[in-house]
Amino acid sequence: MGSTDFVLRTLVALFFAAVFGLGAAFYEEMARQVGLPAPSEKKPAAIVLREDIFKDAPFSQCHASTIVETKSGLVAAWFGGTKEGNPDVGIWLSRHNGSAWSAPAEVASGRGSKGERQPCWNPVLFLPREGPLLLFYKVGPSPSRWWGMITTSEDDGLTWTAPQRLPEGIYGPIKNHPIEFSDGTILCGSSTERGSWRVHFEWTSDRGRTWERTGAINDGKAFGLIQPALLRIGERGVLALLRSTAECVYTTWSEDEGRTWTQPKPLSLPNPNSGLDAITLRDGRHVLVCNPTTRGRSPLSVLICVNGNTWTPVLTLEDERGAEFSYPAIIQSREGLVHITYTWKRRTIRYVVIDLANPDGRDSRNLFFVDE
């Protein structure tokens, strides 16, 4: 078949894909073959920017990103290596200089008691009001046997102190960013996976030098709960959203800065036992990024809530059957925009900027084929 004939046939296929809804993945592949712009590069009005933090990297897989804003720009981190759980998996980092992301650089690796290489897991970046920049992560052969680590940076992630192991029973924020109260106390949502999946909370008043914690708030017998995402409710209140094995998101509430918590209860929000993240915006709205399904890790969507209970989908970031778009991290920057990173098919970390002041809250799955 000649090249002209191939292009004509492909354009016909693209037409039918758009008209009859054959899906963004099909459309994108056919467009790629004939050199047309990929439809996923066209974005809903609420999406200011969508790009990959890196295209090429010295590792095969990556996962579990985190993002923070510093005085000199954004910093993102994730774990990367041959495959999740392999001893060569380390913590990698990239800094944004205002125009582009730096090449990934490994900033931490794991070592066991005998000096043997151990995999790293779930980095979390956090910048207290008084600094320095904190990087929490886990080291160990598996989530049931890992331990918490912390390192700090005084120059916005350019250099880091020697990593320190956290005290026994303290893991730091297990996946999602902590919150800081007016007195400087940092509250972390944490969890354990030893036998049963159970949630607890930890806090430090001296930026990680000393710690306190609650007991587990669930027994993990009927179903497991892990990886709290923390939302602010007034001056002292905290709402936590929890990943679960019960096919829905669970929630728990504290009125005393995380010292005591209510019995976790389910929300009418699907969860496929996949990580989520959430943030309270400065205008009081809550924003959640998650996989709102009971199976798989697609789609990946943005939802908004004003009361902590009813979540309204406003944007679909990714939607491809059988693909993985997971483990989001979310922050609000100084200028008010929302910044999200997430795992893109374990091949890269995708970065999206959203303007939630934009009233256009249509589902982006319907906008992949529409010019702005």
N, C-alpha and C positions, 0 to 999 in steps of 0.2 A: 504494500500500500504506500503510495507516495506521500510526501510530507504535507502537501496541500490538502489531500484527501483526509489525512489524519487530523489536521487542524480543524477542518470542517466538521468531521464527526465528533471531535471533542467539544467544539462550540455548541453543537446540537445537544450533546450530553449535559453540558453546563446549563443550557437553557431549561431542559427538563428537570435538572436537579433543583434549580431555583424555583421553578413553577410548581413542581409536585413535592417539594420538601424532602429530597433524598438525603439531606444532611450536610452539615458544614464540612465534615471530614472528607466526604466524597467530592464535594465542590472544590475544596482546597487542593486535593491531590490532582484533579483534572486541570485546574487552573495552573498548578505548578508545571505540569507537563507541557503546556503551550506557552509558558512564560507570562501569564497574566498575574496581576497582583493577587496574593493570597487573600481570600475574603476575611480571614481572621485578623488581618492587618487593618481592616476597616472596623471602627469602633463606635459604640454608642456614644451619644453626646455627653453622657456623664463620665465617660472614660477619657481622661486627659492624655494618658500615656500608657502604652503597653509594650514591654520589651523584655528580652531575656538578659539576665545579668551577665551571662557568658555564653558563648557559642562553643568554644573548645576549652577543655580542661584536662589536667593530668590524672583524672579519675574516671571510672566508668559510670558510676551512679552517684546520685546526690539526693538528699532528703532533709526535711525538718528545718526549714529556714527560720530566721529571726531577723528583725530589722529595728533600727533605732535611729533617731535624729540627734546629731551632735552639733556643736557650734560651727563646725567646719563642713558639715554635710551629713549625708546618710551613710550608715554602715550596715551591711548585711552579713550574716554568717549562716552556715549549714554544715551538715556532716557529709563527707564524701570519701569514696574509696572504691574498691573492687565491687563490693556488694554490702548492704546493710548487715552488720554483725561480723564482718571479716576483720581480722586484727589490724589491717592497714587503714581502716576508716579513721580519719582525723577530722578536726574542725577547720573549716576553710572560711575565708573572709574576703569581702570586697568592699571598697570605699567609693562613694560617688563624689566626684569633684565639682559637681554642678553641671557637667555636660556628658560625662560618661562614667561607667563603672570600671574600676581597676581590675586587672587580671586576678583570678583567684589565688590566694596565698594561704598556705597552711599555717595556722597560728597555735594549734594544740594537737598533741597526739597522746594516746593513752599508754600507761605502763602499769604492769602488775607489781606485786610485792617483790618479785624476783627480777624485775627489770624487763620482763617479757612484754612484747607489744600487745595491747588490748584495744578493742574498738571503742570509739567515742560515739556519743549519742546526744541528740536534742539540745543544741546550744540555745541559750537565751541571753540576749543583750539587753542591758538596762542602764540608763543614765540617771542617777539621783540628782536632785536639784543642786547639791553641793559637789557632785562628782565623787570619785572618778568614774569612768565608764566601766561597768561590770560585765563580765562574760561568765555565765554559768554553763556547765555541761556535765555530762555523765560519762563514766568510764567503767567498763566491765564486760564480761562475756555475753551478757544478756540483760534485758530489763529486770529480770527477777534477781539479778546478782550484781547490778551496777552500784556505783557510789557517786556522790556529788563532788564536783570540783568548781573552783572559782579562780579567776585571774582578773587583773585590773589594768586599765590603760589611762595614762594622764595626757595622751596626745591624740585622742579621738580614734584609737584603734591602729595607730602606726606601730607602736611597740607595746609589749605586754609584760607584766611581772611574771615571775616564776609561779606556775599554778600551785594552788594549795588545796588539799583535800578538806572537804567540809566535815564537821563532826559526825560521829556515828548517829544514824537515824535522821540526819538532815541531808536533803537532796537539792535544796534550792528550788526555784521555779522549774517544774518538771517538763513543761513545754512552752507555756505562754508567759508574756511579760508580767512582772509584778506591778503593784501600785504603791505609791508613796503618800503617806498622810502628812498633815501639816507639821507634825513634830519630827518628821524625818524617818519615822518607822516605815520599813518596807515590808509589805505583805506579799507572800508568794503562795500560789496554788500548787500543791504537790500531791503525789500519790505513790503507791507501791504496788508491785505486781508479783509479790512473793506468795504463791499459792492462790490467793484471791486478790482481786483488784479493789483497792480501797483508797479513798481520798482523805488527805489531811492538809493542814495549812501551817506555814512557818513564817516567822517574822524576825527581823533584825533591826535594832535601833542604832547600830554603828557601822552600817554599810558592809555587813558580812563578817565582822570579826566575832560576834557572839550571836547565838540564836535561841529562840524558843519555838515551840510547836504545840499544836493540838493533838489529841488522839485521832484515830480514824473516825470519820463521821458515818461510815457504813460498814457492814460486816462482810460484804462481797459474796455472800452465800447464794442468794437467788440470782443475782446479776452483778457485774462488775462496773465500777465507776473509776475513771482516771482523768488526769489532765484538765484541771479547772481553768476556765477563762474568767477573769475578774472584771466586774463592772461596778462603777461608783454609784451609790444612791445617797445623795446628800453628803454631809460632812463625815459621818462615821459608818454609814451603811455600805455593805458590799453584797452584790449578787453574783453568784458563781454559776456558770454553765458548764456541764460535765459531759464528757464523752462516756458512752455506756455500751454494754453488750446487750441491752434490752431493746435495740432498734429505735430508740428515741433519745433525745437530749434530756438530761435531768438538770434540776436546778436546786440550789440551796441558798439560804439567806442569812446574813449576819448583821446585827444592829450595833455591834461593839468593836468595829475595826478588825474583825476576823478572829476574835477570841472564842466565841461560841457560834454555833451554826444550827439551823433548823434541819429536820429530817429531810433528806433529798426527796424530791417528787418529780414525776415525769412531766414534760411539756409535750404538746401535740406537734412536735417537730421531729421528723425522722432523722435517724443517725445510723450509719452503717458500721458502727464501731470504728470511727475515723476521727482524727484530730480536728479541732475547730479552734477559732480564736475570735475574740470580741473586744470592743472598746467603747467607752462612754465618751461621746463627743463633748466639746465645750458648751454646746447648746443644750445638753442634757439628753439627746437621743442616744440610743444604744445601737451599735452596728455589729452584726455577726457575719462571719464568713465560714461556710461549712458545706458539706455534701448532704443536701436535703433529700436523702433517699435511704432505703434500708438495705440496698445491695450495691456494691461497687463504690468507686471513688470518683464518679462523675454523675451528674454535673457538679460544678463548684459555683456556689451562689452567694450573693450579698443580700442580707435581710436587715430591716430596720425595725426598731421597737421603741415605744415611748413609755410603756408601763412595766416592762420586764417579763410579761407573759405572752403577749400577742406579737408574733413576728411576721412582718410583711416582706415577701421577696421583692426586690427592686432591680436586680441585675444578675444575669448569669454570666460569669467570667469565662467558663469553659463548659463544653458539653459534647462529649464524644463517647459513644458506646464502647465499653471495654477498656478505655484509657484511664490513666490515673492522674488526677489533678487534686492534690491533697495537702494536708498539714499547713494551712495558711497561717500567716502572721500579719497583724494589722496595727497601724499607729495613725495618729493624726499629727500632722506637722504644724509648725508655727503659723504658716499662712492659712491653715484651715483645711488643706486638702488631706484626703485619706490615702495612705500608702499601704499596699498589700504585696506580700511575696508568698509564693507557694511552689510546691513540687510540681514540675511539668514532666510527666512520664518518666520520672527518675533520671532524666537526661540533662535537665537544667533547672535553674530557679527562675521563675517568671516574676516580673515586677510590674505592678499596675498602679496607676494613680487615678483616683476618682474624685470628682467634684460633686459631693452630695448636696450642695446648695442648688444644683441644677434640678429643676422640677421634672425633667424627663426621667421617669422611673420605669420605662418599658423594659421588657425582657430582652436582653441582648441576643438571645438565640434568633429572634426575629429580625435582627439588625445586621447579621453577618453579610447579607447580600444587598444592603441599602447604603448608598452614598450619603454622607453627612451633608 
